[in-house]
Amino acid sequence: MRTQVAIIGGGPAGLLLSHLLHLAGIDSVVLESRDRDYVEHRQRAGMLEQGTTDVLRESGVGARLDREGLVHHGLELRFGGAGHRVPLTDLTGRTVTVYAQTEIVKDLVARRLADGGDVRFEAEVVDLDASAPSVTFRSGGETHTLDCDYIAGCDGFHGVSRPAVPGLRTFEREYPFAWLGILADVAPSTEELIYANHDRGFALHSLRSPHVSRLYLQVAPDEDLARWSDARIWDELATRFATDDGWKLHEGPITDKSVTPMRSFGAEPLRHDRLFLAGDAGHIVPPTGAKGLNLAVSDVIILARALTDRYASGSETALDGYSDACLRRVWRAEHFSYWMTTLLHVDPAATDFELRLQRSHLDYVAASEAAKASLAENYAGLPIF
């Protein structure tokens, strides 16, 4: 078997890369270890920067996004019993859109299959060679080898691609808290996202559709979900979102619960010989800044451009610059995500002095147009280098 680009991982990064390469006339094979149903229903991020929505539209997979995505022009910081709006569009000229990663994956899978793309589910990669590029995988009880020109490792934090890079330098921070996230069949209580800081911990009110809400609570990293009844979750959310003007939180049936640990992680370089890392395979950000999926998209846009240039001109200059180009944006997003996380969460080991500094910082962001503008610029999305 042979293709031009072997793509390990059938999440949004791998599927979008395959789609962009197809538009440029470049062949690829996507190898995904899970089955199609699992990939299309695993709950992940849902906040898209305008740069992400632009590339989905421009590449022809934005029709359902335009019909069903929820466009936001601002967000709210809530603390001390009051809300403080950050007008993203007024400050940046850009919007953000709520559209779940599961829906992006469905759109991309449908498009790749309609275009005759080679997307192989339940294909487990067991080995790869970055120098004489090839990928060995198991599928249907048999072992196959896929020869190629280049390999794109889009297989996430726990995939096989990153361990295949020798001499990799890594940077990591574990946070002393996690997110308890729920999906609820209830109309959202807000038209824009609410990021709340409370003495009892952080809370986030997000949306999935006009009828489905996505909400999060700061909890301990080892939190036992069994201790959280639906009633306890709603009571705690209501407490953390409470305002002095009597704002009410809508409650409804909870259809999904999970606990997500919080970490920052970065690996350098994102290239070894003919292997390129993209998305969570190369970096992780805490979800507070809504950057994970958007970083994956920016990685594959840069990689698709570089591969297109290589096949069009024969030059590998853009491929040689791939890692540096991605990492400039990655580390800016790492910093913003770290800043948002430490600004809004309560560190269980924080002293009274540190908590008072945090409140002072929140007051400054709420009162300063310059601080709001900086937050808005980073949240709405930095340019793709």
Secondary structure as UniProt FT lines:
FT   STRAND          5..8
FT   HELIX           12..23
FT   TURN            24..25
FT   STRAND          28..31
FT   HELIX           36..41
FT   STRAND          47..49
FT   HELIX           50..58
FT   TURN            59..60
FT   HELIX           63..68
FT   STRAND          70..72
FT   STRAND          75..79
FT   TURN            80..81
FT   STRAND          82..86
FT   HELIX           88..92
FT   STRAND          96..98
FT   HELIX           101..114
FT   TURN            115..116
FT   STRAND          118..120
FT   STRAND          124..129
FT   TURN            130..133
FT   STRAND          134..139
FT   TURN            140..141
FT   STRAND          142..147
FT   STRAND          150..153
FT   TURN            157..158
FT   HELIX           162..164
FT   TURN            166..167
FT   STRAND          169..184
FT   STRAND          194..196
FT   TURN            199..200
FT   STRAND          203..209
FT   TURN            210..211
FT   STRAND          212..219
FT   TURN            221..222
FT   HELIX           225..227
FT   HELIX           230..241
FT   TURN            244..245
FT   STRAND          254..268
FT   STRAND          271..272
FT   TURN            273..274
FT   STRAND          275..277
FT   HELIX           279..281
FT   STRAND          283..284
FT   HELIX           287..289
FT   HELIX           292..313
FT   HELIX           317..320
FT   HELIX           322..344
FT   TURN            348..349
FT   HELIX           352..367
FT   HELIX           369..380
//
